[in-house]
Amino acid sequence: MKPWYEKLFENYAEGYEREPFTRGTMGECDFIEKELNYNKSLKILDVGCGTGRHTIELTKRGYAVTGVDLSEAQLRKARQKAGAEKQKIEFLQCDARNLPFRDEFDAAIMLCEGAFPLMETDEMNFAILQSVTRALKTPAKFVFTTLSGLYRLFREHPRAERQQGEATGRESFDIMTMRSRDFFAFTDDDGQRHEIVVSERYYLPVEIRWLLKSLGYRNIEIFGATLGAFSREEPLTPDHFEMLVVAEK
């Protein structure tokens, strides 16, 4: 049986394009550019690139970006969009836990749960961080967002909706494992209706710091993530569904 994230994205490229969280691309790329000091000589890896929205926008701004994703359907849409924009971009189907790169990139981005923290176990999620780290040169910068455990621990009513589909109201959160188990109904690009169990790992800031320190990152900063408006001026609070992580190695 396929993991939930493979089932969801095997035929959901058009649906993904309609998701409300995809509307913040410009502002998010503004933040990434600023973090890279507008240095267009840098090579960027976009992990879990989906339909390529950040990859394409950064390429249009003059950066060399490679997009990787597990879903071939998402990548087909990304290639189609890049072609329409007359942008030559390398999009590769890869498992983020085992990327085929070593010491190749100056920066990596992994946004909107592009890969981490969707995996079934903590070890699998950590393997993604390890794999991205291997792909980076030294020095390099890693910018990513991930689900904030503070949100699930401190809010009385966790977010019920997810993406463009429908939450069924049957959801749970295990504070011992910091894992959610949410039932989610959606309609794929062929009009077929599906119901899956979405299980994701919510992380506390101290966990992210420890994981990244164990991989050799020397400067780790964590902020609140507002879609389309990433900022170093936004402290992380329990109201943030995601946290924004900026790490340097």
LUMLODO-383592 format. One line per 2 residues: their letters; for each residue x, z, y of N, C-alpha, C. Coordinates in nm, 2 decimals, m for minus. Example, Ala and Ser with C-alpha at 12.3 -4.5 7.8 and 13.67 -1.06 7.14 Angstrom:
# LUMLODO-383592
as) 1.32/0.78/m0.57/1.23/0.78/m0.45/1.32/0.78/m0.33 ~ 1.28/0.71/m0.22/1.37/0.71/m0.11/1.29/0.79/0.00;
//
This chain:
# LUMLODO-383592
mk) 0.08/0.00/m0.12/0.00/0.00/0.00/0.09/0.00/0.13 ~ 0.05/m0.08/0.22/0.14/m0.10/0.34/0.12/0.03/0.43;
pw) 0.23/0.07/0.50/0.22/0.17/0.60/0.12/0.13/0.71 ~ 0.06/0.23/0.77/m0.05/0.20/0.87/0.00/0.11/0.98;
ye) 0.13/0.13/1.03/0.18/0.04/1.14/0.20/m0.10/1.09 ~ 0.23/m0.13/0.97/0.23/m0.26/0.92/0.09/m0.33/0.91;
kl) 0.00/m0.25/0.86/m0.14/m0.29/0.85/m0.20/m0.33/0.99 ~ m0.17/m0.24/1.09/m0.23/m0.26/1.22/m0.17/m0.39/1.29;
fe) m0.04/m0.41/1.27/0.02/m0.51/1.35/0.05/m0.64/1.27 ~ m0.01/m0.65/1.15/0.01/m0.78/1.07/m0.07/m0.89/1.13;
ny) m0.18/m0.86/1.20/m0.26/m0.96/1.26/m0.33/m0.91/1.38 ~ m0.25/m0.86/1.48/m0.31/m0.79/1.60/m0.24/m0.83/1.73;
ae) m0.17/m0.95/1.73/m0.10/m0.99/1.85/m0.19/m1.01/1.97 ~ m0.30/m1.08/1.95/m0.39/m1.10/2.06/m0.46/m0.97/2.10;
gy) m0.49/m0.89/2.01/m0.55/m0.76/2.04/m0.45/m0.67/2.12 ~ m0.33/m0.68/2.08/m0.23/m0.60/2.14/m0.21/m0.64/2.29;
er) m0.22/m0.77/2.31/m0.21/m0.82/2.45/m0.32/m0.77/2.54 ~ m0.43/m0.73/2.48/m0.54/m0.67/2.56/m0.54/m0.52/2.58;
ep) m0.44/m0.46/2.52/m0.43/m0.31/2.53/m0.41/m0.27/2.67 ~ m0.47/m0.16/2.72/m0.45/m0.12/2.86/m0.30/m0.08/2.89;
ft) m0.23/m0.03/2.78/m0.10/0.02/2.81/0.00/m0.09/2.83 ~ m0.04/m0.22/2.81/0.05/m0.33/2.83/0.05/m0.38/2.97;
rg) m0.03/m0.31/3.06/m0.04/m0.36/3.20/0.07/m0.30/3.29 ~ 0.16/m0.22/3.23/0.26/m0.16/3.32/0.40/m0.22/3.31;
tm) 0.41/m0.34/3.26/0.54/m0.40/3.23/0.63/m0.41/3.36 ~ 0.57/m0.46/3.47/0.65/m0.48/3.59/0.72/m0.35/3.64;
ge) 0.64/m0.25/3.65/0.69/m0.12/3.70/0.80/m0.06/3.60 ~ 0.77/m0.08/3.47/0.86/m0.02/3.37/1.00/m0.10/3.38;
cd) 0.99/m0.23/3.40/1.11/m0.31/3.41/1.19/m0.28/3.54 ~ 1.11/m0.24/3.64/1.18/m0.20/3.77/1.26/m0.08/3.74;
fi) 1.21/0.02/3.66/1.28/0.14/3.63/1.41/0.11/3.55 ~ 1.39/0.02/3.45/1.50/m0.02/3.36/1.61/m0.08/3.44;
ek) 1.58/m0.17/3.53/1.68/m0.24/3.62/1.75/m0.14/3.70 ~ 1.68/m0.04/3.75/1.75/0.06/3.84/1.84/0.14/3.75;
el) 1.80/0.18/3.63/1.89/0.26/3.54/2.01/0.18/3.50 ~ 2.01/0.05/3.50/2.12/m0.03/3.47/2.20/m0.08/3.59;
ny) 2.16/m0.02/3.70/2.23/m0.05/3.83/2.23/m0.20/3.86 ~ 2.12/m0.27/3.81/2.10/m0.41/3.84/2.22/m0.50/3.79;
nk) 2.29/m0.45/3.69/2.40/m0.52/3.64/2.36/m0.62/3.54 ~ 2.35/m0.75/3.58/2.29/m0.85/3.49/2.39/m0.91/3.39;
sl) 2.51/m0.85/3.39/2.61/m0.89/3.28/2.58/m0.81/3.15 ~ 2.50/m0.71/3.16/2.47/m0.62/3.04/2.38/m0.69/2.94;
ki) 2.42/m0.66/2.81/2.33/m0.71/2.70/2.24/m0.60/2.66 ~ 2.11/m0.64/2.65/2.00/m0.54/2.62/1.94/m0.56/2.49;
ld) 1.91/m0.46/2.41/1.84/m0.47/2.29/1.70/m0.40/2.31 ~ 1.59/m0.48/2.28/1.46/m0.43/2.30/1.40/m0.40/2.15;
vg) 1.40/m0.27/2.12/1.36/m0.23/1.98/1.21/m0.21/1.97 ~ 1.14/m0.28/1.88/1.00/m0.27/1.87/0.94/m0.34/1.99;
cg) 0.99/m0.47/2.01/0.95/m0.54/2.13/0.81/m0.59/2.13 ~ 0.74/m0.59/2.01/0.60/m0.63/2.01/0.59/m0.78/2.05;
tg) 0.50/m0.81/2.14/0.48/m0.94/2.19/0.57/m0.98/2.30 ~ 0.67/m0.90/2.32/0.79/m0.94/2.41/0.77/m0.92/2.55;
rh) 0.68/m0.83/2.59/0.65/m0.82/2.74/0.77/m0.77/2.82 ~ 0.85/m0.67/2.77/0.96/m0.63/2.84/1.08/m0.72/2.83;
ti) 1.10/m0.78/2.71/1.20/m0.87/2.68/1.19/m0.99/2.77 ~ 1.07/m1.05/2.78/1.06/m1.17/2.86/1.07/m1.14/3.01;
el) 1.02/m1.03/3.06/1.03/m1.00/3.20/1.17/m0.97/3.24 ~ 1.25/m0.90/3.16/1.39/m0.87/3.19/1.47/m1.00/3.18;
tk) 1.44/m1.09/3.09/1.51/m1.22/3.08/1.48/m1.30/3.21 ~ 1.36/m1.30/3.25/1.32/m1.37/3.37/1.40/m1.32/3.49;
rg) 1.43/m1.19/3.49/1.51/m1.13/3.60/1.66/m1.15/3.59 ~ 1.70/m1.22/3.48/1.84/m1.26/3.47/1.92/m1.18/3.37;
ya) 1.86/m1.10/3.28/1.93/m1.02/3.19/1.93/m1.09/3.05 ~ 2.04/m1.06/2.97/2.04/m1.12/2.83/1.98/m1.01/2.74;
vt) 1.87/m1.05/2.69/1.79/m0.95/2.61/1.76/m1.01/2.47 ~ 1.78/m0.93/2.37/1.74/m0.96/2.23/1.62/m0.87/2.19;
gv) 1.51/m0.93/2.14/1.40/m0.85/2.10/1.39/m0.85/1.95 ~ 1.36/m0.73/1.89/1.35/m0.71/1.75/1.22/m0.64/1.72;
dl) 1.15/m0.67/1.61/1.02/m0.61/1.57/1.00/m0.63/1.42 ~ 0.93/m0.54/1.36/0.90/m0.55/1.22/0.79/m0.65/1.19;
se) 0.70/m0.68/1.29/0.59/m0.76/1.27/0.61/m0.91/1.31 ~ 0.60/m0.99/1.21/0.62/m1.14/1.24/0.51/m1.19/1.33;
aq) 0.39/m1.14/1.31/0.28/m1.18/1.40/0.31/m1.15/1.54 ~ 0.36/m1.03/1.57/0.39/m0.99/1.71/0.50/m1.09/1.76;
lr) 0.60/m1.11/1.68/0.71/m1.20/1.72/0.67/m1.34/1.74 ~ 0.58/m1.39/1.66/0.52/m1.53/1.69/0.46/m1.54/1.83;
ka) 0.39/m1.44/1.86/0.33/m1.43/2.00/0.43/m1.42/2.10 ~ 0.54/m1.34/2.08/0.64/m1.33/2.18/0.72/m1.46/2.20;
rq) 0.74/m1.53/2.09/0.81/m1.66/2.10/0.72/m1.76/2.17 ~ 0.59/m1.76/2.15/0.50/m1.85/2.21/0.50/m1.82/2.36;
ka) 0.49/m1.69/2.40/0.49/m1.66/2.54/0.63/m1.70/2.61 ~ 0.74/m1.67/2.54/0.87/m1.71/2.60/0.88/m1.86/2.62;
ga) 0.83/m1.94/2.52/0.83/m2.08/2.54/0.74/m2.13/2.65 ~ 0.63/m2.07/2.67/0.54/m2.10/2.79/0.61/m2.07/2.92;
ek) 0.70/m1.97/2.92/0.77/m1.93/3.04/0.91/m2.01/3.05 ~ 0.93/m2.10/2.95/1.06/m2.17/2.95/1.18/m2.08/2.94;
qk) 1.17/m1.97/2.87/1.28/m1.88/2.85/1.33/m1.89/2.71 ~ 1.46/m1.90/2.69/1.52/m1.90/2.56/1.56/m1.76/2.53;
ie) 1.49/m1.70/2.43/1.52/m1.56/2.39/1.53/m1.55/2.24 ~ 1.62/m1.47/2.19/1.63/m1.45/2.05/1.54/m1.33/2.01;
fl) 1.44/m1.36/1.93/1.35/m1.27/1.87/1.37/m1.26/1.72 ~ 1.40/m1.14/1.67/1.44/m1.13/1.53/1.35/m1.03/1.46;
qc) 1.31/m1.06/1.34/1.23/m0.97/1.26/1.33/m0.87/1.19 ~ 1.32/m0.75/1.23/1.41/m0.65/1.18/1.34/m0.52/1.15;
da) 1.39/m0.44/1.06/1.34/m0.30/1.04/1.43/m0.22/1.13 ~ 1.37/m0.14/1.22/1.45/m0.07/1.32/1.54/0.04/1.25;
rn) 1.51/0.07/1.13/1.60/0.17/1.06/1.73/0.11/1.01 ~ 1.73/m0.02/1.01/1.85/m0.09/0.96/1.88/m0.22/1.04;
lp) 1.91/m0.20/1.16/1.94/m0.32/1.25/2.07/m0.38/1.22 ~ 2.08/m0.52/1.23/2.20/m0.59/1.19/2.30/m0.60/1.30;
fr) 2.32/m0.49/1.37/2.41/m0.50/1.49/2.50/m0.38/1.48 ~ 2.62/m0.40/1.54/2.72/m0.29/1.55/2.80/m0.31/1.68;
de) 2.79/m0.21/1.77/2.87/m0.22/1.89/2.85/m0.35/1.97 ~ 2.73/m0.39/1.98/2.70/m0.52/2.04/2.63/m0.51/2.18;
fd) 2.56/m0.40/2.20/2.47/m0.40/2.32/2.52/m0.29/2.42 ~ 2.50/m0.32/2.55/2.53/m0.22/2.66/2.41/m0.13/2.68;
aa) 2.29/m0.17/2.64/2.18/m0.08/2.66/2.07/m0.12/2.56 ~ 1.99/m0.02/2.53/1.87/m0.04/2.44/1.75/0.02/2.50;
im) 1.64/m0.04/2.48/1.51/0.01/2.53/1.42/0.02/2.40 ~ 1.33/0.12/2.40/1.23/0.13/2.29/1.11/0.20/2.35;
lc) 1.01/0.12/2.39/0.91/0.17/2.48/0.77/0.17/2.41 ~ 0.68/0.26/2.45/0.54/0.26/2.40/0.54/0.27/2.25;
eg) 0.61/0.36/2.20/0.62/0.38/2.05/0.65/0.25/1.98 ~ 0.75/0.18/2.03/0.79/0.05/1.97/0.83/0.06/1.83;
af) 0.89/0.17/1.79/0.93/0.20/1.65/0.92/0.35/1.62 ~ 1.01/0.42/1.69/1.01/0.57/1.69/0.89/0.61/1.77;
pl) 0.80/0.71/1.72/0.81/0.79/1.61/0.69/0.76/1.51 ~ 0.69/0.64/1.46/0.58/0.59/1.38/0.60/0.62/1.23;
me) 0.72/0.64/1.19/0.76/0.65/1.05/0.69/0.77/0.98 ~ 0.70/0.76/0.85/0.63/0.85/0.76/0.70/0.99/0.75;
td) 0.83/0.99/0.77/0.91/1.11/0.76/1.00/1.13/0.88 ~ 1.05/1.25/0.90/1.15/1.28/1.01/1.28/1.20/0.98;
em) 1.31/1.19/0.85/1.44/1.13/0.82/1.43/0.98/0.85 ~ 1.32/0.92/0.83/1.30/0.78/0.87/1.30/0.75/1.02;
nf) 1.24/0.85/1.09/1.25/0.84/1.24/1.39/0.85/1.29 ~ 1.46/0.95/1.23/1.60/0.97/1.27/1.69/0.85/1.24;
ai) 1.65/0.78/1.13/1.73/0.66/1.09/1.72/0.55/1.20 ~ 1.60/0.55/1.27/1.59/0.45/1.38/1.69/0.49/1.49;
lq) 1.69/0.61/1.53/1.79/0.66/1.63/1.93/0.63/1.59 ~ 1.96/0.65/1.47/2.10/0.62/1.42/2.13/0.47/1.43;
sv) 2.03/0.39/1.39/2.05/0.24/1.38/2.07/0.19/1.52 ~ 1.99/0.23/1.62/2.00/0.19/1.76/2.14/0.23/1.81;
tr) 2.18/0.35/1.78/2.31/0.40/1.83/2.42/0.32/1.78 ~ 2.42/0.28/1.65/2.52/0.19/1.60/2.53/0.06/1.67;
al) 2.41/0.01/1.71/2.40/m0.12/1.78/2.46/m0.12/1.92 ~ 2.48/0.00/1.97/2.53/0.02/2.11/2.68/0.03/2.12;
kt) 2.73/m0.03/2.23/2.87/0.00/2.26/2.89/0.14/2.31 ~ 3.01/0.17/2.34/3.04/0.30/2.42/3.13/0.26/2.54;
pa) 3.08/0.29/2.66/2.96/0.36/2.69/2.84/0.26/2.69 ~ 2.72/0.33/2.68/2.59/0.25/2.68/2.48/0.35/2.72;
kf) 2.37/0.29/2.75/2.25/0.37/2.79/2.13/0.33/2.70 ~ 2.06/0.44/2.66/1.94/0.42/2.57/1.82/0.48/2.65;
vf) 1.72/0.40/2.67/1.60/0.44/2.74/1.48/0.42/2.65 ~ 1.41/0.53/2.62/1.29/0.51/2.53/1.18/0.62/2.56;
tt) 1.06/0.59/2.52/0.95/0.68/2.53/0.91/0.73/2.39 ~ 0.86/0.85/2.38/0.81/0.90/2.26/0.70/1.00/2.28;
ls) 0.62/1.02/2.18/0.51/1.11/2.19/0.55/1.26/2.22 ~ 0.49/1.32/2.31/0.52/1.46/2.35/0.44/1.56/2.28;
gl) 0.52/1.65/2.20/0.45/1.75/2.13/0.38/1.85/2.23 ~ 0.43/1.86/2.35/0.37/1.95/2.45/0.22/1.92/2.47;
yr) 0.20/1.79/2.47/0.06/1.74/2.49/m0.03/1.79/2.38 ~ 0.01/1.78/2.26/m0.08/1.82/2.15/m0.09/1.97/2.14;
lf) 0.02/2.04/2.17/0.02/2.19/2.16/m0.06/2.26/2.27 ~ m0.06/2.20/2.39/m0.11/2.28/2.50/m0.25/2.23/2.54;
re) m0.29/2.11/2.50/m0.42/2.06/2.54/m0.53/2.10/2.44 ~ m0.64/2.14/2.48/m0.74/2.19/2.39/m0.81/2.07/2.31;
hp) m0.82/1.96/2.38/m0.88/1.84/2.32/m0.79/1.72/2.32 ~ m0.71/1.70/2.21/m0.61/1.59/2.21/m0.69/1.46/2.23;
ra) m0.61/1.36/2.28/m0.67/1.23/2.31/m0.74/1.17/2.19 ~ m0.86/1.13/2.20/m0.94/1.08/2.09/m0.93/0.93/2.07;
er) m0.91/0.86/2.19/m0.90/0.72/2.17/m0.76/0.67/2.15 ~ m0.74/0.55/2.08/m0.61/0.50/2.06/m0.63/0.35/2.07;
qq) m0.55/0.29/2.15/m0.54/0.14/2.17/m0.68/0.09/2.20 ~ m0.71/m0.04/2.16/m0.83/m0.10/2.19/m0.94/m0.07/2.09;
ge) m0.90/m0.01/1.98/m1.00/0.02/1.88/m1.08/0.15/1.90 ~ m1.14/0.20/1.80/m1.22/0.32/1.81/m1.17/0.43/1.72;
at) m1.15/0.55/1.78/m1.13/0.67/1.70/m1.26/0.71/1.64 ~ m1.25/0.75/1.52/m1.38/0.78/1.45/m1.42/0.93/1.47;
gr) m1.34/1.00/1.54/m1.37/1.15/1.56/m1.31/1.23/1.45 ~ m1.25/1.17/1.34/m1.19/1.25/1.24/m1.04/1.25/1.26;
es) m0.99/1.36/1.32/m0.85/1.36/1.35/m0.80/1.50/1.33 ~ m0.67/1.52/1.31/m0.61/1.65/1.29/m0.47/1.65/1.34;
fd) m0.42/1.77/1.36/m0.28/1.78/1.40/m0.22/1.91/1.34 ~ m0.11/1.89/1.27/m0.05/2.00/1.20/0.07/2.05/1.28;
im) 0.05/2.18/1.33/0.16/2.23/1.41/0.29/2.27/1.34 ~ 0.28/2.28/1.21/0.40/2.31/1.13/0.49/2.18/1.11;
tm) 0.43/2.07/1.11/0.51/1.94/1.10/0.51/1.86/1.23 ~ 0.42/1.90/1.32/0.41/1.83/1.45/0.36/1.68/1.42;
rs) 0.27/1.67/1.32/0.22/1.54/1.29/0.07/1.53/1.31 ~ 0.03/1.41/1.36/m0.11/1.38/1.37/m0.16/1.30/1.25;
rd) m0.29/1.31/1.23/m0.35/1.23/1.12/m0.49/1.19/1.18 ~ m0.49/1.07/1.24/m0.61/1.02/1.31/m0.67/0.90/1.24;
ff) m0.80/0.90/1.22/m0.86/0.78/1.17/m0.89/0.68/1.28 ~ m0.86/0.56/1.26/m0.87/0.46/1.37/m0.93/0.33/1.32;
af) m1.04/0.28/1.38/m1.10/0.16/1.35/m1.06/0.05/1.45 ~ m1.03/m0.07/1.40/m1.00/m0.18/1.49/m1.04/m0.31/1.43;
td) m1.05/m0.41/1.52/m1.08/m0.55/1.48/m0.96/m0.64/1.49 ~ m0.92/m0.71/1.39/m0.80/m0.79/1.40/m0.82/m0.92/1.47;
dd) m0.72/m1.01/1.48/m0.73/m1.13/1.55/m0.82/m1.23/1.49 ~ m0.86/m1.21/1.36/m0.95/m1.30/1.29/m1.10/m1.24/1.29;
gq) m1.11/m1.13/1.36/m1.25/m1.07/1.37/m1.28/m0.98/1.26 ~ m1.19/m0.95/1.17/m1.21/m0.86/1.06/m1.19/m0.71/1.10;
rh) m1.28/m0.63/1.06/m1.28/m0.49/1.10/m1.20/m0.41/0.99 ~ m1.12/m0.32/1.04/m1.04/m0.23/0.95/m1.05/m0.09/0.99;
ei) m1.02/0.00/0.90/m1.00/0.14/0.94/m0.88/0.19/0.87 ~ m0.79/0.25/0.95/m0.66/0.30/0.90/m0.64/0.45/0.94;
vv) m0.55/0.51/0.87/m0.51/0.65/0.91/m0.38/0.64/0.98 ~ m0.38/0.68/1.11/m0.26/0.67/1.20/m0.19/0.81/1.19;
se) m0.07/0.81/1.14/0.00/0.93/1.13/0.13/0.92/1.21 ~ 0.15/1.00/1.32/0.26/0.99/1.40/0.33/1.13/1.42;
ry) 0.45/1.13/1.46/0.53/1.25/1.48/0.54/1.28/1.63 ~ 0.49/1.39/1.67/0.51/1.44/1.81/0.63/1.52/1.82;
yl) 0.71/1.50/1.92/0.84/1.57/1.94/0.84/1.66/2.06 ~ 0.91/1.77/2.04/0.94/1.86/2.16/1.07/1.81/2.23;
pv) 1.08/1.83/2.36/1.20/1.79/2.43/1.33/1.85/2.36 ~ 1.33/1.97/2.32/1.44/2.03/2.26/1.48/1.96/2.13;
ei) 1.39/1.91/2.05/1.42/1.83/1.93/1.49/1.70/1.97 ~ 1.44/1.63/2.07/1.50/1.51/2.11/1.64/1.53/2.15;
rw) 1.66/1.63/2.23/1.80/1.66/2.28/1.89/1.69/2.16 ~ 1.85/1.76/2.06/1.93/1.80/1.95/1.96/1.67/1.87;
ll) 1.86/1.59/1.84/1.88/1.47/1.76/1.98/1.38/1.83 ~ 1.97/1.36/1.96/2.06/1.27/2.03/2.20/1.33/2.05;
ks) 2.21/1.46/2.07/2.34/1.52/2.07/2.41/1.51/1.94 ~ 2.34/1.52/1.83/2.40/1.50/1.70/2.45/1.36/1.68;
lg) 2.40/1.26/1.76/2.45/1.12/1.75/2.55/1.09/1.85 ~ 2.60/1.19/1.93/2.71/1.17/2.02/2.67/1.14/2.16;
yr) 2.54/1.15/2.20/2.50/1.12/2.34/2.55/1.24/2.42 ~ 2.61/1.21/2.53/2.67/1.31/2.62/2.58/1.35/2.73;
ni) 2.49/1.27/2.77/2.40/1.30/2.89/2.26/1.26/2.85 ~ 2.17/1.36/2.84/2.04/1.33/2.79/1.94/1.39/2.89;
ei) 1.85/1.31/2.95/1.76/1.35/3.05/1.62/1.31/3.00 ~ 1.52/1.40/3.03/1.38/1.38/2.98/1.29/1.40/3.09;
fg) 1.20/1.30/3.11/1.10/1.31/3.22/0.96/1.28/3.17 ~ 0.86/1.30/3.25/0.73/1.27/3.22/0.71/1.12/3.23;
at) 0.63/1.06/3.14/0.62/0.91/3.13/0.48/0.87/3.18 ~ 0.47/0.80/3.29/0.34/0.75/3.34/0.35/0.60/3.32;
lg) 0.26/0.54/3.24/0.27/0.39/3.21/0.28/0.31/3.34 ~ 0.38/0.22/3.35/0.39/0.14/3.46/0.46/0.20/3.58;
af) 0.49/0.33/3.57/0.55/0.40/3.69/0.65/0.50/3.65 ~ 0.74/0.46/3.56/0.85/0.55/3.51/0.93/0.59/3.63;
sr) 0.96/0.72/3.64/1.04/0.78/3.75/1.12/0.90/3.71 ~ 1.24/0.91/3.77/1.32/1.03/3.75/1.26/1.15/3.83;
ee) 1.16/1.12/3.92/1.11/1.22/4.00/0.98/1.29/3.94 ~ 0.95/1.25/3.81/0.83/1.31/3.75/0.87/1.40/3.64;
pl) 0.86/1.53/3.66/0.90/1.63/3.55/0.80/1.62/3.44 ~ 0.85/1.65/3.32/0.76/1.65/3.20/0.67/1.77/3.20;
tp) 0.54/1.75/3.18/0.44/1.86/3.17/0.36/1.84/3.05 ~ 0.28/1.94/3.01/0.19/1.92/2.89/0.08/1.81/2.91;
dh) 0.06/1.77/3.04/m0.04/1.66/3.06/0.02/1.52/3.03 ~ 0.15/1.51/3.00/0.20/1.38/2.97/0.19/1.35/2.82;
fe) 0.12/1.25/2.79/0.11/1.21/2.64/0.24/1.16/2.59 ~ 0.33/1.10/2.67/0.46/1.05/2.63/0.57/1.12/2.72;
ml) 0.69/1.13/2.67/0.80/1.16/2.75/0.90/1.04/2.76 ~ 0.97/1.04/2.87/1.06/0.93/2.90/1.20/0.99/2.88;
vv) 1.28/0.93/2.79/1.41/0.98/2.76/1.52/0.88/2.81 ~ 1.62/0.93/2.88/1.73/0.84/2.92/1.86/0.91/2.87;
ae) 1.93/0.84/2.78/2.05/0.90/2.72/2.17/0.81/2.74 ~ 2.29/0.87/2.76/2.41/0.79/2.77/2.51/0.83/2.66;
k) 2.58/0.74/2.60/2.68/0.77/2.50/2.81/0.72/2.55;
//
